[in-house]
């Protein structure tokens, strides 16, 4: 979702990793009440004898949760009812979410949390199919431009207030409000709605000109500029999530657990900034009977080795992407030692490097082309990433729908060829055009992650050997990294994008002039024209051809970005963990998960 990803993301950035903290206690599961009581007695005796458990953090404010059965209180008459079962799902976030405001979020860390806290009008299953969400049904006009959504009457916020059509109207117009600070990065995703772009860009100052109308408490009418085949899928994206009307009175509402009111399967119970985050089951959620996890606990560790240790010591139940990482060098070993727990699957995500197109020497297309052609992508995926990734020569990854089948199969990414001699010639040409005698040393930035570091080191080494260029690689904390990219405060930087919806447009429109996610300073009127025509076309074949032309222009002609590889999702999942999956977007979906 971008988103896409994701960042959109991977933002996608978006792929990052877990880490464990010293002192987390081992979590143990036992199915019978007798086993739990026996275990507690043994641990108690051991602690009395030795003075320390050796696993519990003395600074921890609460004991670690256990996925087990707990003794029930005696029922009237001296009888004991069947003990309730507590199910706690634990995974890691590689960093603290920069924000939990659906209108401001732009990274996979925040998205992973938001997907548990909030719910849009629709939901998406593991295959990308649209399911009813807060809207139980909808009607569509014959020309595909008008939608009438009927909200569930039992949909409620975590504080018990009803979720209304007015909440969605307020939330969407809030994202489009040109006065909102900072400007929502995904406001453009609402431009499909009639009047949305004009309002967001200040051409029309009347919010009522946007075709979003709450007819009554449970009915929402939306009119689009043009028929959009993937609009229902878009509605499951985080920017379309509703927010409670109380947020207008508290600009900092999304940074503290106590002020976050949500409408999804879970509600936030604790948020220790830079440390951990916990959610509990939302008792007001309309589908609470489908929710089996009583708690979802997230640690925040930025080291992939520590994350793997956490998984192997039973401190987390899932490790790896999209919110964490498995050390690349461990993947071949895990294929042998944990074949039933290691999951590697292709996802609709791309990994690439950004050029600051406005800064010399990267404002020169021949310099950009030289750097792109001097890289051996196959060597990177074979020797560095080790997760079955595919070399990328475009931005749209495999798995995205095309005219009849898959877009990438119908439109090959033959936009560039690796050629060292050609790269040398292009570099020399670019330097002459800039009046430079040699390529100046520059910095390649990446968010702190051992895997990203290894890729950057490999690429820098190729540039050094093949072009004689000196490159400094620099890691940055996730939040700082995102801010620097958005502000174009970099020379080259890592990026990734996970699709926001199942259409090439999720990747293609990222770099339109003025896009909230255009963090490279790229602007080409011809490219913009192709993208607009694709958005307006009602013919799917024509749409795909226009997007393919735009992609070719951005990569082959302008080399606006430097594609590296198409992601695979590499993760470890406990054998008894069911219905927690990585969807086609590369997002973790745990809302209907459970332990067997």
N, C-alpha and C positions, 0 to 999 in steps of 0.2 A: 502499500500500500504501500507505499509508498512508500515511495513513498517509497521505489519504489522503490534499497532499499534501499538503505533502505535502504543508506539511507538508502530514500525512496530511493533508500534509502539507503541501503546498506551503506547506505547512507551515507549509505545507505549509507550509509554509513552505517553501518549498522551492524556490522558483525563484530562482536567483541567477545569478552570472555569472563569467566568466573574466577573467584579466588576464595580460599578458605582462611579463616582467622584462627590463630592459635587459641586453644582454650575452648573450642566448641566441643561439647560433650558428644560421645558416641550415642546415636539414637538406636534404640533396639525395639524390635517388634516381637510380640508374642501373642498368640491367638487366644490363649486361655487366661482367665483371671488368676488362676492358681500360679501360673508361670510368672506373671507380673509381680505378684506378691513375693514369691520366692526370690526373684531377681532383686527386688528392692531390699530385702533382708540381707542378701549376700553383699550388695554394694555398701549398705550401711555398716555392716561388720568390718568390711575391708577399710572403709574410710576411718573408722574408729581406731583401727590398728595402725594405719599408716599416716593418718593425719591429712591425706589429700587423695582425691579420686584420680588425679593425673590427667583428667580430660575436661573437667568443668572449668570455665573461665571464672576466676574469682571476682572479676569485675562485672560479670553478667547479672542483669537485674532479674532474670527469670530463667528457670530450668529449660532445657531443650524439650521440644515436643516429641511425643512418641506416637507412632501410628499403631495404636493397639486398643484393646478393650479396657475400659476402666470400670471399677466396681460401682455398682449402682447403690443408691441409698435404699435402705430397707423400706419396703412398701408397707402400708397399713396392714396390721394383722401379723407382722413379723415375716412376711414373705418378701423375697428379693426378685425384682423384675429382671429381665434380660439386660445385661449391661450395654449401654450405648457405645457405639464404636466411633472413636475419634480418628479422622483421617487427615493427616497433615502433609501437604505436598510441599517439598523444599527444592528450590533451585537457586541459581546465582545470577546476579546482575553484575556485569563487569564494571559498572560505575553507578553513581547516584543519578536518578532521573533528573534532567535539567528542569523539567516542569511536568506536572500531571494535569495541565489544562489541555483538553482535547483540541482546543482551537490554536494552541501554541506549539504543541509537541511536534517533533520532526525526526525522531530517532527510534530505533528498535528497542532500546532500553525502556523508554517511556511507553512505547506502544505495547510492550509485553505486560506492563502493569495496567494500562488503560483497558486492555482487552478483558481483564477480569473485573474492573470497576464499573465500566460503562457498557451500554449496548445501544446500537443504532436502530433504525427502523427495520433493517434486515441483518441477518447473520450469514456467514459463509462456512460451508463444511470443508472437509479436508481435500475435496476435489475441486473446490472453487464454485460449487453450486450455491445458488441463493436460497436461503431459508427465511421464514418469517422471524422477526426479532420483536422489537417493541410494537411494531405494526403486525397485527394478526392476519391482515389481508390488504389488498389494494386493487384498484381499478385503473385501467390504462385506456386512453382514448385511441381511436382507430389509427390516428396518424403518429402515435407514440410520443406526443409532446405534453400531454396532460396526465398527471397521476393524482389519484385520490387515495390517501392512506387512512386506514381505519385502525386506530391504536387500541391495544388491549385495555379493557376497562379496569383490570386488576394490576396494571403496571404502576409501580410506585417507586419513589425515591427511597434511599436508605434511611431517611428520617420519617418515613411514613406518608409523606405528601404524595398525591397522585401525579403521575407523569402525564402531561397534557400535550395536545397539539401546539398549544401556545409556547410550551417549553422549546419545542423544535424550531418554531418560527423565531423566537428570541435568540436561540443559540446560533442558528445559521446567519441571521442578520448581524449578530455580534461579530462573527468571523469576518463578515464583509465590511463592517464599519470602518471607513477610512481613517477614523480617529483612534482606532485601537492601537495601543503600544505595548510591546513591539508589534509591528505588522505581522499578522499570522502568515507563516510561510506557505500554507496550503490554501489560502483564500481563493486562488485561481481554480481550485478543484470544484468550486461552486459556480464557476462561470457558465456552466451548462444551463443554469437556471435563468430564465428571462429577466433581464434587468440587473443581474448580479454584477457583471463586469462594470457597467456604467456607474453603479452606486459605489463599488469598491474603488474605482479610479477617480471618483469625484466629478464625473460628468453629469451625474444626477444626484442631488443631495437628499432626495426624499427616500427613506427606507421603504415606504409603502409602494414604491415603484418596482420593488423586487417581487416577483411572482411566487411568493410563499405566503400562504394564508391559512390560519387556523379557523376553520368554519365553526367548529364548536370544540369542546374539550377533547373529543376523541377523533376528530376528523381534520386532516391536513391536506390542503390542495397545493400542488406544485406544478408550474408550467415551465417547460424548457424552451430554450431558444430554437433548438432543433432536436429531432429524434436522436436519442443517444442509446445505442444498444446495451451498453454496460452500466446504465444509470443505477439500476437496482443493486448491482454489485458495488458501485461507488458508495452507496448509502451505508455499507458496513464499515467504511473507512473511518478512522478516528476523528477526522475533522468534521464529520457529519454527526458525531455523538452529541446528545443534548447535554446541557449543563443546567444546574438549578438556578432559578432566577435570583437567588441570594448573592450570586457571585458579583453582581454589579455594585454591591455595597462593600466589597472587600477585594481590592486588586491583587492581594497576595494569597487568595484563598487556595490556590493550587500548590502551595509549598509547605502546608502543614496538615497533618492527619486530622486534626480536630475540626478543620473547616472544609473538608472535602465531603460533599454529599454526592452520591453516585446512584445510578439506576441499574447496575449490572448484577451478576451473580454474587459478587463479593463487595464488601465495604472495607475501607482501610481502618485498621485498628491501631497501628503504631508505625511511625516512620522516624527512625533514627538517622538523620542526615549523614551520608557518607558511610553508613554502617549496615543498616538492615531495614527491611520493610515487611510488614505483616498485614495480611488481609484475613477477614473472617467471613463466613457465609452470611449473605444478606437475607435476613429473615423476611424482608418485604418483597423480595424478588418474586415475580409471578410464577416462575418455573422452579421454585426452590426444591421441589421434590426430585428434580433431575440433578441437583447439585449434591455431590457426595463428599467433596472435600470440606471439612469443617474449618480448615485454615490453609492459607498459602503463605509460606515464609520464604523470603528472599534475602540472601546475604549479598554483600557487595565487595567482591574481591577482583582485582585486576590482573591476576597472574594465572595463566592457564595451567601451570604445573600445580599450583596450590588447589585450583579447582578440581583437577583430576584426583588429587589426594583426598579432597573432601568427599568425592563420589566413592572412592575405594574404601574410605573409612566410614561410610554410611552416614555422612553429615548432610548430603543432598541426594535427591532421588533422580535428578536429571542433570547432566553436564553437557556443555557444548553450545553450539549455535542455536538460536540467533543471539542470545544474550551473553554467551560465554564462548569458551574455546577449549578444544582438546589440543595439547601440544602436537604440532605436526609430526615430530619424530616418534611420537607414541602411537600414531595411527596404525602403522604396519604391525606393531606388537599387539595392539588391541584386537586387530583382525584375527589373530591367532589365539589370544587368551580370553577374549570376551566376545566371541562371534555372535552370541544371542542377544547381547546388550548393545553392541555398536550398530548404529544406524547411519548409513550414508545414502543420501537421496538428492537427486537434482531438484533445484528450486529455481523459481523465476527471479533470479538476482544476478547482478553483474558487479564485478570488482574492477575499478579503474583508477587512474590518476588524473587529477585536475591540473590544468594550466591556468594561471592567472592571465587571461587573454589581454588584460589591460596593462600589464607590466612588462617592460623590456627585460630580457630578450624574448619573452614568451608571447609578445604581441606580434611576432613574426611567424607566419604560417610555415615557412621552411624549417625554422628551428624546431617547431612542434613536430613536424613530419620526421625530421632527422631523429629526434629522441624516440619516437614511436617505432621507427623501423630498425633501430639498433638493439632491440630486445628479442630474446629467444623465449617466447611464451611457453612453448612445449617443455623446455628445460625447467621453467619455474614450476609448472604443475607436476612434472615428473620427479623433481629433486627437492623442491622446497615445500609446496603446500601438501602434497601427498594424499589428497582426499578425493581423487577422481575428478578434479575440476577440468574444464575444457578451455583451451586457449580462446580468447575473445578478440574479434576484429571488428565488432560493432558494439552497440550498447544494449539492444534488445536481446535478452537471453532466450534459450530454448524453453519450450513449455508454454509460451504465450500464444493465444489463439490467433489464427490468421483468417484468410478468406474461407477456406474449407477445412484446413487442418491446422498445422502449426506455422506460425509466421516465419520462424527462423528456417524452416524447411522450404517454404515457398519463396523466401527472399534471403539468399545466401549472404553471409557477412564477408564478402570478398572485397572489402573496402581498402585494404592495405596489405602489403607484402613485406615481410621482414627481409632486409637486404642491407648488409653493412656497408658495401661500397656505395650504394645509393644514398644511405644515411650520411656518409661522409661528404658526398657531393652536395646534398641538401644543407648540411650544416655550414659548409663553406659559403654557399650561396646566401644563406640567411645572414651570416656574419657580415658579408660584404654589403648587403642591403641595409644593415644597421650601422655600418661604418665601424665595425669592431674587428680587431685583429685576432682575437681568441674568445672562446666561450667563457664568460665569467663564472666563477664558482657560485653555486646556488644551493638553496635548502629545500629538501623534500620532507614535508611534515606528515606525521601519522599519529593517530590516537594510540595511547600507550597499550601495547599488546605485543607479546613476543612473536606471534605469527606475522603481524604487520611489519615488525622490525626485520624479520628474516627476508620477507619479500622485498622490502626497501633496500636491504643490503645487497641482495642478488641483483636487483635492477641497477643500483649505483655501480656495482662492480662491472656489469656489462657496459654501461656508459663509459666507465673509465678505460676498460680494455679496448672497446670498439671505436670510441670517439675521442679518447684522451681528455675526458671531462671530469672535473672534480666536483663531487656532490657531498653536501653535509646532510645527514639524516637526523631528524629531530622529533622526539616523541612529545606529545602534549596530552594533558588530562582531557577527558572527553568533552566536558562542558566548555573549556577554554578552546579546544580544537574546533568545536562547532561555531563558536562566536568568531574565531579568526577566519574561518572559511566564509561565513556569511558576510563579514566585513571586507572580504578580499584582502585580508591581511596575511598573505602567504605568497610564495612563488610557485611551488608545486605542492600538491597535497593528495593524500589517499582519499578515496571515496568508494561508496558502494551503493547500490540501489536495489531495493526489493519492490516488486510491483504492488501498486495500490489496488489494482483491479485487473481482470484478465483481458487486457488489450494493449497493443504496442504503444498506444498513446500515453500510457503511464510513464514511459521512458522518453518518448519523443518530445513531449511538450515541456520537459524540465528546463530546456535551455532556450525557450522563447524569450524575446526581449521583455524584460520586466517581470518574468516569472519569479515567484517567491523562493524558488529553489535554484535559480540561476546564479550559482556561486562561483562562476568562472568569468563573468563579464563579457560573455559572448553575445553578439548581436548581429544578425544577418536578416535583412528585410525579406529576402527571397525565401529563406528558411521559414520565417514567421508566416509568410503567405501560404506556403505548402501545408503547414500545420493547421492554419485556420481553415483552409479548404477541406482538409481531411476531417476536421471536426464538424463541418457543415454538411458534408456529403451523406446522402442517404443510401448510397450504393456501396456495399461492403467491399467489393473488388476494387473500386476506385479509391476507397478509404485506405486500403492496405498499400496500394501502389503509391499514393501520395505520401504516406508515412515512410515507405521504403526510400523514396526519392529524398525526403527530408533527412533521413538517417545517413544516406550516402553523402549528401551535401555536408553534413556536420562532421563526418569522419573522413571520407576520402578527399573532399575538396578543402575543408577548413581545419581538419584535425583539431577540433575544439577541445577534445579530451583524449586521453590515452587509454584505450581498453587493454585489460590484462587477461582476465579469465572470467568464465561464468561459474558462479558459485555451485558448490554442493553443500548440503547441510550435514555436518558431522556431529553426532551426539551420542551420548550413553544414556540408556534408560533402564531402570530397574525392571527385572522380569515380571514382578507382580504389579507394575504400574500400567494401568489400562486406559485407553481412550484419551491419552495425552499425545498429541501429534504435532508435527510440523506441517503446516498447510502448504498449498502450492505457492503461496507468497513467501514462504520461509519464515512465517510467524509461528510462535509457539501457542497452541490452543489447549488450554487446560480446564476450561469451564465445566465440562462434563466428564472430567477424569475421575478415576477411583483406583483404590488398591484392592487387589483380588485376595 
